[in-house]
């Protein structure tokens, strides 16, 4: 008899954490709209685009440079208190943004805001696998999370447009701050799992680099980075140039761009929903590789004589393929680090993935300007394929979680052997293998 599929929403802690994520994403979405309107108010038609680009670059720099440092700073502290404090900090930073009249003012506030966000997001991501230790439930939770990200990108502009019928544009920052109160309330209502001990010890720089070190030494994590980067190369074209294509090819940027992105969002939601079954029937590596290749092949379709329906179908495929790559990432990280090290590895993933976007966004824009819309996507799709092939070489096809290895340096009766008894004078044994202080290298292990 088939067992019923249990939803992660049935778990009270995940339910309130998910509510916190929804409120937080809504707040950030509204803040992004408000920031774009502020750029237009400050720079006018001539300079608004440059100011928005500068503010997005500030966002990426904060995400890339500060996430590992923030994780090291907060390591060993109670996650619930830290996350509530960071939410309150973000909420307070939004209040003076309504009065910014110079580019440097809003840029400085945005830098601090995104620096705080770079500390919050990896910490939030690290809590979910502790709340849902069952791998299948956690996999389904990633679906909910990915759908929340997709809906945020679609719904935030709509909600902002409705709110702007009632208030002046600069006070949209205050509405975003109000949304953060929902996130804080949901976090207060969440029963967090016990925090792991033994964190926050050692020199600060070593702790800050720990996640990056684990990432560098773990083949599947290097493959995860390369597949995320492969996707970002062609996906950046979609995110940067869809509005241009809507105006040039469909004849109405304002009217057709939202429709294009709605089909993209629909495809992303479908992709997220099918990921758990695909992962259960194959594995994360094949699903993510398939998504990257699908995105690249779909990009080649831009050279075809597409009509209106063809463009909408193509954008839906783009969204579906993107979800196949992005959704399983949390599962790969959860399998690749012990619970105590997950916040550091999630912070490393957050930093490295945004470093990829920091390169991909301007590349997509410059290529489109120099080579044209369609040739730019063809080039970027080719780069996606090449990078995905490199990921295949880095991330072995046979990649079990448990690995055989030896500990000749440890004495008999060492606590490490309590959960996984060893054999022989070299203490050979197998268990879920993660890079840590007792297992500093991957090369000394073999598949179990």
N, C-alpha and C positions, 0 to 999 in steps of 0.2 A: 504494500500500500504506500502511495507517494505521500511523503511528509508535507504538510502545508508550508508555504513560504512565509516566514515571519518578517514583518516589516521592521526596520530599525526605529521607526516612529513609535512602535509599541514600547520602546525603552524610555522611561520618563526623563532620564538625564540627557539622552540624545535629543529628545523632543524639544527640551528647553534650549539646548545648545544650538539646535537648528534654527529655532526662533531667534536666538541672538545673532546668528549668521545672517538671517534674512533682514533683520533691522539694521545690522551693520552695513550690509551691502547696499541697502536702500539709502542709508545715510551717505555712503561714499558716492553712489550714483547721483544723488541730488547735489552733493558738493561739487562733483565734476561738472555738472550742468551749470551750477552757479559760478564756478571758476571760469568757464568758457564765456559766460555772459559778462563777467567782470572784465575779462580780457577785451571784449568788444567795447565795453563802456570806457575802459582806460585807453585803448589803442585806436579805436575806430576801425573803419573798413580797411584802412591801409596797413595797420600793424597788428590787428587782432590775431591773425593766423600765426604770425611770428611769436606773439606772446604765449598763445596756447601751446605751440611747439616747445617753447622754452620751459613752460610749466610742466609739460609731460616729461621733458628731459630731466628736470629737477626731481620729479617723482621716481624715475628709473634710477637716478644716481642714489637717491635715498634708499631705495629698495636693495640695490646691489651692494652698497657700501656699508649699510648700517645693520642689516638683519643679523649677521653672525655676531656682531658686537653686542647688540641688544640681547640676544639669547644668552650670551655669556654673562652679561650683567644681571639678568634675572634668574640664572640657574640656581637652584636650591631654594628659591622662594616659592611660596604657595601660589600655584597657578591661578586660582580663582581670584585672589586679591590683586595679583598683577594685572590680569585681564580686565577686571573692573576698573582698576586705576588707569589703565591705558585708554579704555573707552571714555572715561570721564575726562582725561586729558584731551582726547580728540574732540570731544564735545565742546570743551572750553575754548579750544583753538579756533573753532568755527565762528564764535561770536564776534571777535574783532575783524574777521575777514569781510563782514558786511560794510565796514567803514574804510577799507583799503582804497586809496586813490592813486597809488603809484605802483608800477610793476614790481619794484624791489620789495614793497611791503607785502604784497600778496605772495610773491615768490618765497620770501622768508617764512611767512606763516605756513605756506604749502610744504616747504622743506621740513619744518618741524612736524607738521601733521603726518606726512608720509613716513618720516622717520619713526614716529610712534606706531603707525600702522605696520611698519616692517617688523616691529617687535610683537605686535598682537597676532598677526595672521599665522606665523609658524607655530606659535604657542597654542593657538586655537586648534590648528591641524593636528598637533601632537596629542591632544586630549582625546580625540575621537577614537583611535584604536584602543585606548585604555578603557573607555566607556563601553566599547563594543569589541571585546577580545576575540569573539567568534569571527573567523575570516570571511565567511559568507555574508554575515550581517554587516561587517565593515565595508565589504565590497558594495553592498546595496546602499549603505550610507553615503559612499562616494558619489553614487548616482544622484541622490537628493542634493548633495552639495553642488554638483556640476549643473543641475537644473536650476538651482538657486542663482548661480552665476549667470546663466543664460537669461533667465527671466529678468534679472536685475538690469542687464544691458538693454532689454526691450522695454521694460516697464518704467524705469527711472525717468526717461525723457517724457513719457506720457504723463506720469504723476507730476513732474515738474511743470509741464504745460498747464495742467489743471490748477496747480497751486498759484501759478503766475497770473491767473485770472483774478486772484483775490489780493495779492500782495505785490510790492515792488520787487524787482529782480534781485537787488542786493540782499534782501531779507530771506532769500531762499537758503542762504547759509544757516539761518536760524532754524528753518524747518528741518534741515539736515541734522542740526544739533539735537532737535527734538526726537528724531528717529534714533539717535544714539541712546536716549533714555530707555527706549524699548529694549535695546541690546543689554544695557546695564541691568534692567529689571529681570530679563531672562537669565542672565548669568547669576544673579542673586538667587534665583529659584532653582538653579541647577545643583544637584548633588555631585560634586566632583569626586573622581577616584582618588585614593590616597596618593600623595606625591612621593616620588621615589627619593630615597636618601642617597647620600654620597655624591650629590651634584654640587657644583659651585666651589670645588676644591682645586688648588693648583694655581699657577700664574694666569692672570687674566688673558694674555695673548694666546697662551696655549689652549685655554678653554674656548676662546673666540674662534680659533682655527680648527677645533676638534671636529665639527661637522664637516668642514671642507676636507679634512684629512680622511675621515671615514668614507666620504664620497669618492675621493681620488683613488682609494685603495680597493674599492668594491666594484668589480666589473659590471654588475647589473646596474649600479647607480651611474657609472660612466655611460653605459648604454642608454639609460633613462635621459640623461642630459642631452646626448646626441640626438635622440629621437625627438625630444622637445624642441631642440634647436632646429632640426630638420623641418618640423612643422612650422616653426615661427617664420622661416624664410618665405614660404609661399603664403602662409596665413596672414602675414603682415601686409602683403599686397591686398588681400581682401579687406582688411580693416582700414587700410590707409586710402585705397583707391576706389572703393565701392561707390562713394559719393560722386567721384569724378565720372565713373562709368555710367552712373544713373543719369547724369546730365548730358554726357557726350553721346552715349549709345541709346539711351531710353528717352532722352529729350526733356527730362523733368527731374532735376536733382532733388528738390524739396519733396516732390510727390512720390517718386519712385525709390529713393534711397531707403526710407523707412520700410517699404514693402520688401525690397531686397534683403534687408537685415532681418525682417520678420521671418522670411523663408530660411535664412541662415540659422536663426534661433530655433525654428521648428526642427531642422535637421539635427542641430546640436542636442535638442531634447530627446529625439528618437535615438541618436547614437548613445547617449548616456544610459537610456533605459535598457538597451540591448547588451551593454558591456558586461554585466555580471554573468549572464548566460554564456557569452563568448569566452570570458576568462575561465569559467568552470569547465567548458568543453575543450579549451586549448590551454593557453597561458597568457600572461600579461605581455610577454615579448612579442608573440605572434599578433596579438590584437593591436598593440601599438605600432608595430611595423606595418601591418596591413592598413592602419589608419593613415600613416605618413605617406605610404605609396598611393593610397586612394586619393589623398589630397593633391599629390603631384600629378597623377593621371587626370584628375578632374581639371587641374590647371591647364593641361595641354588642350582641353576642350574649348578654351577661350579662342582658339584659332578657327573653330568651326563657325559657319554662318548661323548663329543662334538668333531665334526670334524671342519675343517677350517671354513665352513659356519656357524656352530653353534656358534663358538667364536665371529665371526663378528656380528651375530644377537644379541648375548648376550650383547656385548658392546654397540650396538645401543639402547637396552632396558635400559641399565645403564644410558646412556645420556638422554633419554626421561624422565625417572623417576626423575633424578636429576633436570631437568628443572621444572617439576611439583612442586617440593618443593621450589626451589630457586626463580622462577619468581614472585610468588604472594607476596613475603615478603615486597616489597615496598608499596604495596597496604594496607597491614595489618598495617604498621607503619603510613601511611598517615591517616588511619581511627582512629588511637589510640592517636593522639597528635594534639593540635592546631598548627596553622601555625608558631607561634612564638617559639614553643618548638620542632618542627620537626628536626632542625639541631642537637639538643642535643640527641634526641631519635635515629636518624640515626647514630650518633657517638657511642651511646651505643650498637646498633645492630652491627656496624662494629667491635667494640672491643670484644663483647661477642662471635660473630660468629668465629672470628679468635682465640679466646681462645679455642673454641671447636676443631678447626683444629690443634692447637698447641698440644693438647692431642692426636688427632686421627692419625696424621701423624706418630709419632714415634711408637704408638701402632700397627699400621698396619705393619710397617716394622719389629718390634720385633716379633710379632706373626708369621709372614711369616717365619722368620729365625728360630724360635723355633719349630713351629708346622708344617710347610710346607705351600705351597701356598694355596691349596684348603681348608685344615682345618682352616686356618686363616680366610678366607672369610666366611666360615660357622659360625665360632664363632662371627665374627663382624656382620654378618647379623642377628644373634640371638639377639645381643645387640641393633641393630637398631630397631627390633620389640619391645623389652622391653621398650626402651626409647620412641618410638612412642606411646605405650599404656599409658605411664605416661603422655605424652602430651595431650592425649584425656581426661584424668582425670583433668588436669589443665585448659584446654581451653574448656569452656562449649559449648555444641552443640547449645544451644539457646543463641545467643550472638548479640543482636541488637545494632546498633550504638547509638540510642537514648535510654536514661534510665531515669526513674522517680527518683526524689530525692528531698530533702527539704533543705531550707536554713533558719532555725530559727534565725541564728546569724546575718543575714543581715537586714538592716532597709528598710522600705517602700521607693520606689523610687530609690533603688540602681541601678546603670547602668547595672548590670548583667541581670536585668529583662526586659530590653528594647527589646532584641531580642527574649526572651522566657518568656512571662508574667507568673507570678506565681498566685497561688490560695491559699486562707486560711491564717490563722495567722502564719503557719509554712512555708509559701512561697513554696508550692509544685509545681514543674513544670518538664518538660521533654525537653531535647535537646541532641545533639550529645555530649556524655559524655567522657571527657578526664581528666586524673589526672593533676591537676594544683593547684595554690594557693587557689582557691575557692573550689576545689573538691579534697581534699588531700587523700581520701580513696575510694576504690571501694565498700566496704561493705555497705555503706549507700545508695546505689542505687539499683533499680530493673528494669527489662526489661519494656520498655514502652508498 
